[in-house]
Amino acid sequence: MASLIRSYLESLALDADAVSERVQELKKLSLLQLQWKPDPTAWSILECAEHLVLTARAYHPVLAEAIARAERGSSDTAYRPTLVGRMFIRAVSPDPKLKVKTLESVTPARTGLGAAVLDDLLSLQTARRVLLGEAAGIDINRVKIRSPLNRLLRLSVGEAFTVLVRHEERHLQQADRVTKHEGFPAANG
């Protein structure tokens, strides 16, 4: 019987796979469409993707190091986020109640982004899949990391993985809203 933590990680991996499938769909758009913004202050699809790339690049090494140093062994406990973890997950998830200001370190470049950003995001998704598999042998509730984006924030490995996936879902919804805007360029435009 699979542990409850392993089951949670497998479920999270399926959610991450859905994110990857959505990114694959975005790759079918033209560069003009990928760079288009509804207004100068809004993000383009590529800016959404670049933000996710920057965030994953910050978190992945910290997660990899925590998983590598963690004590191995099966745990039959369920994934249980802390109160702070739940609040942070809610803040970065799709349809949040509060808007979170983007940190400068993960703010996308405002010009010059190319479609390769989507390949970078897919590559990071593949790397995350590996990390999720490696985390299956540890207690993702007990092993903690310090957020690479806010040194005051400590998250469990489980919370950090959840934050990354929910955050990606949020910004892919944002990218979807760009494609549905009435001024969005036609495919051959």
Backbone torsions as a table, in degrees:
resi	resn	phi	psi	omega
1	MET	NA	131.1	179.8
2	ALA	-69.7	146.9	177.9
3	SER	-70.3	160.2	178.5
4	LEU	-63.8	-36.9	178.1
5	ILE	-66.2	-44.3	178.3
6	ARG	-59.4	-41.5	178.8
7	SER	-62.7	-41.5	178.6
8	TYR	-63.6	-44.9	179.8
9	LEU	-63.2	-38.0	176.8
10	GLU	-64.5	-39.6	177.2
11	SER	-64.6	-42.5	178.2
12	LEU	-64.7	-38.0	177.3
13	ALA	-63.0	-37.9	176.4
14	LEU	-64.3	-39.8	176.1
15	ASP	-63.4	-40.8	177.7
16	ALA	-65.2	-36.0	176.8
17	ASP	-63.7	-38.1	177.5
18	ALA	-64.3	-35.9	175.5
19	VAL	-62.7	-46.5	179.9
20	SER	-60.5	-40.7	178.1
21	GLU	-62.2	-39.5	178.6
22	ARG	-66.3	-39.6	177.7
23	VAL	-63.9	-39.9	176.6
24	GLN	-58.8	-39.2	177.7
25	GLU	-64.4	-39.6	179.9
26	LEU	-64.2	-28.9	-179.9
27	LYS	-64.3	-16.6	179.6
28	LYS	-78.7	-12.7	-179.3
29	LEU	-78.5	156.2	177.4
30	SER	-74.5	162.6	177.3
31	LEU	-60.6	-39.5	176.8
32	LEU	-57.5	-45.4	179.4
33	GLN	-66.2	-41.0	-178.8
34	LEU	-66.2	-30.3	-178.1
35	GLN	-93.2	-9.1	-174.9
36	TRP	-70.6	143.1	177.8
37	LYS	-126.8	142.6	177.2
38	PRO	-65.3	-29.1	174.4
39	ASP	-157.0	164.2	-173.4
40	PRO	-60.9	-23.5	-179.1
41	THR	-90.8	-12.4	-179.7
42	ALA	-83.1	162.9	177.2
43	TRP	-92.9	143.7	171.0
44	SER	-78.4	173.6	175.7
45	ILE	-60.8	-42.5	180.0
46	LEU	-66.8	-33.9	177.2
47	GLU	-67.6	-38.6	174.4
48	CYS	-59.1	-46.8	-179.1
49	ALA	-64.3	-42.8	179.7
50	GLU	-62.3	-40.0	176.9
51	HIS	-59.2	-42.5	179.4
52	LEU	-68.1	-37.0	176.8
53	VAL	-62.9	-48.0	-179.3
54	LEU	-61.8	-40.1	179.5
55	THR	-66.3	-47.1	179.7
56	ALA	-63.0	-40.6	179.2
57	ARG	-63.8	-28.3	176.7
58	ALA	-75.5	-42.3	-174.2
59	TYR	-82.0	-37.4	-172.9
60	HIS	-56.7	-46.9	179.9
61	PRO	-63.0	-36.7	179.7
62	VAL	-66.8	-42.7	177.5
63	LEU	-64.8	-44.2	-179.4
64	ALA	-60.1	-42.2	-180.0
65	GLU	-66.5	-42.6	179.7
66	ALA	-64.6	-41.6	179.7
67	ILE	-66.6	-40.4	-179.0
68	ALA	-64.8	-36.0	-177.3
69	ARG	-89.8	-8.0	-176.3
70	ALA	-72.8	148.8	175.1
71	GLU	-69.4	132.6	-179.5
72	ARG	-86.3	151.5	176.8
73	GLY	151.4	150.8	-177.8
74	SER	-77.9	148.9	177.3
75	SER	-131.8	131.0	179.4
76	ASP	-96.8	11.2	176.8
77	THR	-80.3	157.4	177.2
78	ALA	-86.6	159.0	173.4
79	TYR	-64.7	128.5	-179.6
80	ARG	-136.5	101.1	177.1
81	PRO	-70.5	150.4	176.0
82	THR	-76.6	172.8	177.5
83	LEU	-59.8	-47.1	178.8
84	VAL	-63.5	-42.1	177.6
85	GLY	-60.4	-45.7	178.2
86	ARG	-60.7	-41.3	179.9
87	MET	-64.3	-42.6	-179.1
88	PHE	-68.2	-42.4	177.7
89	ILE	-59.5	-45.2	179.3
90	ARG	-61.9	-37.8	-177.5
91	ALA	-67.3	-29.7	-177.3
92	VAL	-104.5	0.1	-178.6
93	SER	-80.5	166.9	174.8
94	PRO	-57.6	146.4	177.9
95	ASP	54.0	52.9	179.6
96	PRO	-72.2	156.8	177.0
97	LYS	-75.4	-32.8	179.9
98	LEU	-117.2	145.9	175.4
99	LYS	-88.0	133.2	-178.9
100	VAL	-102.9	128.8	178.4
101	LYS	-71.5	135.4	-179.9
102	THR	-74.0	131.9	177.1
103	LEU	-69.6	146.9	-178.7
104	GLU	-57.8	-36.3	-176.5
105	SER	-67.0	-17.2	178.8
106	VAL	-122.7	19.5	175.0
107	THR	-81.3	128.8	-177.4
108	PRO	-69.6	155.5	172.5
109	ALA	-61.7	141.7	-177.2
110	ARG	-86.6	-10.7	179.2
111	THR	-143.9	161.3	171.2
112	GLY	78.4	7.8	179.0
113	LEU	-76.8	135.9	177.8
114	GLY	-112.6	173.8	-177.1
115	ALA	-62.4	-16.8	178.4
116	ALA	-60.8	-20.9	177.1
117	VAL	-58.3	-37.1	179.6
118	LEU	-67.4	-37.1	175.6
119	ASP	-65.2	-40.0	176.8
120	ASP	-59.9	-43.6	-179.7
121	LEU	-64.3	-42.3	178.0
122	LEU	-64.4	-37.9	177.8
123	SER	-63.3	-41.4	178.0
124	LEU	-67.9	-32.5	175.6
125	GLN	-63.0	-41.9	178.3
126	THR	-63.5	-43.6	178.3
127	ALA	-62.9	-37.8	179.1
128	ARG	-65.0	-37.7	178.6
129	ARG	-58.0	-42.3	178.2
130	VAL	-63.8	-46.2	179.4
131	LEU	-60.9	-41.1	177.9
132	LEU	-60.9	-40.7	177.9
133	GLY	-63.9	-41.2	179.5
134	GLU	-68.0	-31.1	-179.1
135	ALA	-73.6	-14.6	-177.8
136	ALA	-63.0	-19.1	-179.4
137	GLY	-96.3	9.1	-178.7
138	ILE	-126.7	167.8	175.5
139	ASP	-86.6	100.4	-175.4
140	ILE	-70.3	-8.2	174.6
141	ASN	-84.8	-35.7	-174.7
142	ARG	-88.4	-33.9	-177.9
143	VAL	-76.9	123.7	-173.8
144	LYS	-112.8	154.0	171.5
145	ILE	-129.6	158.3	169.3
146	ARG	-96.0	129.8	-178.7
147	SER	-57.0	131.3	177.7
148	PRO	-72.1	-10.0	-178.4
149	LEU	-105.0	-15.1	178.3
150	ASN	-150.9	99.8	-173.5
151	ARG	-60.3	-17.6	179.0
152	LEU	-81.7	-15.7	-175.5
153	LEU	-95.6	121.0	174.0
154	ARG	-109.5	131.9	180.0
155	LEU	-127.0	151.9	169.9
156	SER	-74.7	161.8	177.1
157	VAL	-58.6	-40.4	177.8
158	GLY	-61.6	-42.3	177.7
159	GLU	-65.0	-42.0	-178.7
160	ALA	-63.0	-44.7	176.8
161	PHE	-60.8	-43.0	-179.3
162	THR	-64.2	-42.5	177.3
163	VAL	-57.2	-48.4	-177.4
164	LEU	-60.1	-46.9	-177.1
165	VAL	-69.0	-46.0	-179.5
166	ARG	-64.5	-36.9	178.2
167	HIS	-63.9	-41.0	177.1
168	GLU	-64.9	-41.7	177.5
169	GLU	-59.5	-41.1	180.0
170	ARG	-60.2	-48.5	-175.5
171	HIS	-76.7	-22.4	172.3
172	LEU	-73.8	-31.5	171.5
173	GLN	-63.8	-40.4	177.2
174	GLN	-61.1	-43.7	178.0
175	ALA	-62.8	-40.2	177.4
176	ASP	-61.0	-39.5	178.7
177	ARG	-63.4	-34.7	177.2
178	VAL	-61.7	-44.1	-177.7
179	THR	-67.7	-21.2	-178.5
180	LYS	-94.3	-3.2	-179.7
181	HIS	-67.3	142.3	-175.3
182	GLU	-61.6	-24.9	179.4
183	GLY	-91.0	1.8	-177.1
184	PHE	-59.5	130.3	-176.3
185	PRO	-61.5	146.7	175.4
186	ALA	-66.7	158.6	-176.9
187	ALA	-55.6	-36.0	-179.3
188	ASN	-99.3	11.4	-176.4
189	GLY	-84.6	NA	NA
